[in-house]
Amino acid sequence: MNTSLLIWIILSPLLGAILNGGFYIYHIKIQKVPEILFSIIGTVFPFLAFVFTFILFLEMNQSGIVYSQHLFMWIDIDKLTVPMQLLGDNLSIFMSLFVTFVGTLIHLYAVAYMKGDEGFGKFFAYFNLFLASMLLLVLADNPIILFIGWEGVGVCSYLLISFYYKSKENVIAGNKAFIVNRVGDLGFLLGVITLFFALNKTGISFGSMQLHIHEASEPLLILSGILLFVGAMGKSAQIPLYTWLPDAMLGPTPISALIHAATMVTAGVYMVARFHFLYEGIPNVGVFIAYIGAFSALFAAIIATRQTDIKKILAYSTMSQLGYMFIAVGLGLYSSGLFHVFTHAFFKAMLFMGAGGLILAIHHEQDIFELGKHRMKLPIISVTFLIGVIAISGIPPFSGFFSKDAILAGAFASEHYLLWGMGLFTAFLTAFYMFRLYFILFVAPNQHESKRHNTPWSIGIPLFVLAIGAMFAGFINLPEVFGGGHHVDNWLAQLQSHPHTLSHTTEYFLIFASVSVALLGMFVAYKRYANYDFSKRETEEGLIYNKFYVDEVYDVLFVKSTKRISSFFSDVMDTKIIDAILMGLSRSFVAFGRGFTFLQNANVRYYAFYMLMGMSAISYYVYTKLQGV
């Protein structure tokens, strides 16, 4: 058994981060280091993590064993024992497999994207650390170790979103992501603490919790389940803790791809799936999660229909797709939700990479209408971008169709018809705004001569590989109605997923409905934008374009109110009350002390007088006592 490989899955990118960090310090302090060295370290070590994961996957596929590696005991206080221990079961290896694979491709892409940047080495140090943190989160044996990785991806996202820290806007975006996620993290911690005490301190590993989950009272389990999901809301950008995600697009495009495809935002879905044994016993909380996911999916899709920034459109599409994933895990369809995480990683990484290629070609322009107006001939990017758009729109036989259709069919089979309807309408909007994006970027006639722009191989190769995944990854979990074997569902059988039982006639109807709304969205986008006249561009305004003014509402309710409260405590409570009281007391003591200064004035006659008075008082006291006798 290659149990020791678990730690090397994490250590590989971590060593890459340490080496790149060390060489970068040497680069800026002593002597210039060539970019090729940073590139080799930054791409080889994530690839090694993928190789180690793939080896474990092959062994598990043959033997069915579960890996566990105990490193050391971190905390041992009374009944609280927190070992530094890793778990390689079907769920964690499934996640690690595509996280390392897609992560490696994004690292390779970043070599060309970040070429010539003064912080090239620092970027890859942060990038490798980001991947290592996600892998620690995925492979953790208990929620405390998971939380270390959870916080690690949060810190790395802050460092990378605000990578160009000389821009105030970038720093504000990084701060926003960090602060909003702290709200979710507080919920996560309180949820773990509640669950630990609800289980009477029987143990904090996932296995121990699952073994004793029946011993806890239902109210505490419900509270714990809600608090844990608050953490998922922040990390996976669901209503109401989603506002950081669009602003996070100010960071370099490779970090956008890594956040959205393989790391941070998928962590919330993974965490809910990891606590499946908890949510199985509190189905009402699961339904609540599913509805939050449905509203988030629909809300984000509506906003995306009017956005003009290419990366923000993709960001809202991620929030929307995450909503589908939470519909699935909320209804107990864990394997369907995780399968959508898997397929989404391919086409979303490819879409962000394509967007980055366009941004580089048009001199860092992100407005889709300007990109379309000053279009360049980018055959690799245009073809792969179209593949990604088709996949995310849920058009067969591309991967997004199979994973999204499984979620919609599961919602219908579980008789949550409102969730199914919301998901179906969101599918229409998804096809509309994604094909709107494609038609504006690549189809609508422009007024400028298109020039050919060569795509670097380190961008072209990852796009090609991801395009293959976007087209064919769905066949891995081909449903029975198409003669498939549900391989992902079988691999993740440990999650006790609820397989839906539908007749083939019903499944065909659901497939027809899903494909029809996607084609309808595509058709509406074609009629509106395929022949778009860039010279008559409308001014973007309105409720949807301004994202329903949620940021402004949050600014008034939380930011400005917090500032006012802080100013009140600073200017009134601290200065006029607390300081006034303390300074008044100190002045009183000073005045009191000065009143007694005549007692110590260095005048011998005064001291003789004090002695006489003291002796007289003592003599009088003795005399009265003797008289009494």
C-alpha positions, -999 to +999 in steps of 0.1 A: +000+000+000+013+034-010-002+051+020+028+075+022+018+089-012-010+109+005+014+133+021+034+136-011+003+147-029+002+178-007+040+182-003+047+183-040+030+217-047+040+229-012+077+222-020+072+240-053+058+270-033+088+270-010+114+267-038+098+294-059+094+316-029+131+311-020+143+317-055+121+348-058+137+363-027+171+355-042+159+370-074+150+404-059+177+406-033+209+391-048+208+380-085+182+377-113+167+342-117+155+332-152+117+327-156+123+292-170+134+280-135+102+294-119+082+278-147+097+244-143+093+243-106+058+258-108+045+232-133+065+200-125+055+198-088+017+201-094+021+174-121+038+152-096+008+156-073-014+144-101+009+114-108+008+104-071-030+108-070-035+088-102-013+059-087-036+058-056-067+060-078-055+029-098-048+009-067-081+019-051-099+009-083-084-025-081-085-033-044-112-010-030-090-001+000-092+032+019-059+050+027-051+067+060-018+083+070-011+094+105+016+120+106+017+132+143-006+141+172-012+178+170-036+184+199-043+160+228-064+177+256-088+156+276-113+142+251-102+165+223-076+148+202-067+163+168-042+141+149-025+154+118-040+127+097-048+123+061-077+103+045-076+089+010-111+075+004-132+075-028-144+110-023-111+126-015-092+108-043-119+117-068-116+154-059-078+153-058-077+136-092-093+164-112-080+192-089-044+182-096-050+175-133-069+207-141-046+226-117-015+215-136-030+226-169-038+260-154-002+263-141+011+255-175-012+282-190+000+307-165+036+304-178+026+322-210+001+345-194+024+359-167+055+360-190+075+391-184+057+401-152+080+415-125+064+392-099+066+361-120+083+340-093+062+352-065+030+344-085+040+308-089+050+305-053+014+317-044-001+295-071+016+263-059+007+272-023-030+276-034-030+241-048-013+226-018-039+242+005-068+228-015-053+194-014-048+195+023-085+206+026-096+176+004-074+150+020-080+160+057-092+132+080-110+156+103-126+191+101-098+208+120-072+198+095-097+206+067-100+241+082-063+246+079-066+240+041-099+260+041-080+290+056-050+284+033-071+288+001-086+319+016-052+335+023-039+325-011-070+339-028-064+372-010-027+373-021-035+365-057-066+387-061-046+416-048-015+405-066-012+438-084-013+456-050-002+490-064-038+493-077-062+503-049-091+486-067-073+453-065-065+456-029-101+464-021-112+434-040-087+412-021-099+426+012-135+421+002-129+384-006-110+379+027-135+396+049-167+381+034-151+347+037-143+353+074-181+355+080-185+321+065-155+307+083-170+317+117-201+297+108-179+267+098-160+268+131-191+272+152-207+243+133-178+220+140-177+230+177-215+224+179-212+190+163-183+180+185-203+187+217-235+173+202-216+140+198-205+142+235-169+147+225-166+112+211-140+121+185-134+147+158-124+125+128-150+122+101-152+084+107-158+089+144-184+115+138-202+093+113-201+064+138-217+083+166-240+107+147-271+088+159-263+098+195-267+135+190-300+154+195-317+166+164-318+204+174-280+205+178-276+186+145-298+211+127-279+240+142-246+224+132-258+217+097-269+253+092-237+267+106-215+245+084-235+256+054-228+292+063-192+284+057-201+269+024-220+300+014-189+321+019-164+298+002-187+289-027-202+323-032-239+316-026-266+340-015-260+361+006-222+357+008-215+359-029-205+395-035-168+389-033-167+366-063-172+391-092-147+415-077-122+387-074-119+389-112-094+418-108-066+393-102-047+378-130-068+355-152-049+322-142-060+327-106-096+333-118-094+299-136-079+281-106-104+296-081-134+288-103-124+254-118-103+235-093-100+251-059-117+276-037-153+278-048-156+240-050-146+236-014-180+244-001-197+217-022-170+192-011-175+201+025-212+195+024-206+162+007-180+153+033-206+158+060-231+137+042-237+116+073-249+147+091-272+160+064-287+126+058-303+129+093-316+164+088-333+164+054-351+197+060-317+215+062-308+198+030-339+212+013-329+246+026-295+242+011-311+231-022-333+262-023-304+285-015-285+269-044-315+273-068-320+310-059-283+316-063-282+299-096-312+319-110-301+352-094-266+349-108-278+339-143-301+369-144-273+393-136-250+376-161-274+384-190-266+422-187-229+422-178-202+435-201-170+424-184-160+390-198-145+378-166-175+389-145-199+371-168-179+339-163-178+346-125-216+349-123-218+317-144-197+300-118-219+311-090-249+299-110-233+265-117-224+262-080-261+267-073-269+236-094-243+217-073-259+227-041-293+217-054-279+183-058-260+179-025-290+195-006-313+168-020-288+140-011-277+136-047-241+139-038-226+120-067-246+141-092-234+173-075-198+162-075-200+150-110-211+185-120-181+198-101-159+175-122-173+184-156-175+221-146-138+221-139-130+213-175-152+238-194-149+266-168-111+264-168-111+264-206-135+294-207-113+315-184-082+305-203-098+316-235-109+348-219-074+354-208-061+348-243-085+374-257-076+399-230-039+395-238-045+398-275-065+430-272-041+447-247-059+438-215-093+449-226-122+431-207-153+448-221-169+422-244-181+448-269-146+463-272-132+428-276-157+420-303-152+453-321-114+449-322-115+412-328-084+392-338-082+359-355-077+334-327-087+300-341-076+279-312-093+301-287-125+306-307-130+269-313-123+259-277-144+288-264-173+275-284-169+241-270-169+255-235-201+276-242-219+245-256-208+224-226-219+249-200-252+254-218-261+217-214-263+207-250-256+170-257-233+152-260-210+176-243-201+170-206-223+198-190-254+182-204-250+149-186-240+164-152-267+192-153-294+168-166-286+144-137-293+172-112-325+183-129-337+147-132-329+141-095-349+172-084-378+161-105-377+125-092-376+137-056-408+157-063-392+191-058-408+205-089-402+241-080-365+234-078-367+216-111-385+245-127-360+271-114-331+249-126-347+246-160-353+283-164-317+289-152-306+265-180-324+288-205-307+319-191-273+301-191-275+292-228-287+328-236-259+347-218-232+323-228-241+324-265-246+362-261-210+362-250-198+340-278-217+358-306-204+392-295-168+380-292-165+359-323-195+362-347-210+397-348-196+416-378-170+441-367-157+472-385-120+466-382-098+442-401-092+411-380-055+403-376-042+369-368-027+364-334-006+334-326-015+315-294+015+304-273+018+266-270+015+267-232-019+283-237-029+261-267-021+227-252-041+232-220-070+245-240-069+215-263-067+190-234-096+208-215-116+208-247-114+170-249-126+169-213-154+193-219-166+172-249-162+137-235-160+138-197-198+134-194-196+098-208-178+087-176-211+088-157-234+080-187-269+073-174-286+040-178-311+054-203-282+058-227-267+024-219-242+037-194-230+023-161-231+053-138-194+050-130-191+081-109-222+072-090-207+038-083-173+052-073-190+076-048-215+050-034-201+057+001-220+089+001-253+071+003-267+090-027-304+087-034-307+072-069-338+086-086-361+060-101-378+073-132-393+056-162-374+059-194-403+078-209-401+104-181-363+106-185-367+112-222-392+140-215-369+156-190-340+154-215-362+169-242-372+198-219-336+205-208-322+205-243-352+225-257-347+254-232-309+254-239-316+256-277-342+283-271-317+303-252-291+298-279-317+309-306-327+341-287-290+350-283-284+344-320-313+366-330-302+394-307-265+393-310-252+373-340-255+404-362-250+430-334-241+465-346-212+477-325-217+513-337-251+514-321-241+500-287-267+508-261-257+524-228-256+497-201-278+507-172-307+494-151-314+472-122-299+440-136-268+457-150-262+472-116-265+437-100-298+447-082-277+472-062-269+445-037-233+458-031-247+492-024-273+478+000-246+458+018-224+490+019-252+509+037-263+480+060-229+467+069-199+488+058-212+523+065-231+513+096-200+496+110-180+528+102-206+549+120-206+526+150-168+526+150-168+564+148-193+566+177-171+544+199-140+563+188-152+599+190-179+596+217-175+565+239-137+565+239-129+602+237-158+619+255-168+593+280-140+567+288-112+592+283-131+619+302-137+597+332-101+584+333-086+619+328-110+633+354-099+607+379-062+613+371-066+650+376-084+644+409-055+623+421-030+649+409-049+677+428-052+655+459-015+649+458-007+685+453-029+693+484-005+672+505+027+687+492+029+710+522+036+679+543+069+673+524+085+707+518+121+701+532+115+726+560+131+714+593+107+735+614+077+718+598+092+683+604+099+692+641+063+704+644+050+671+629+071+651+654+058+672+683+023+667+672+028+630+668+045+626+702+017+646+718-009+624+703+008+593+715+013+608+750-024+617+751-034+582+740-012+566+767-025+590+794-061+583+786-055+546+788-037+549+822-066+570+836-090+544+825-070+518+844 
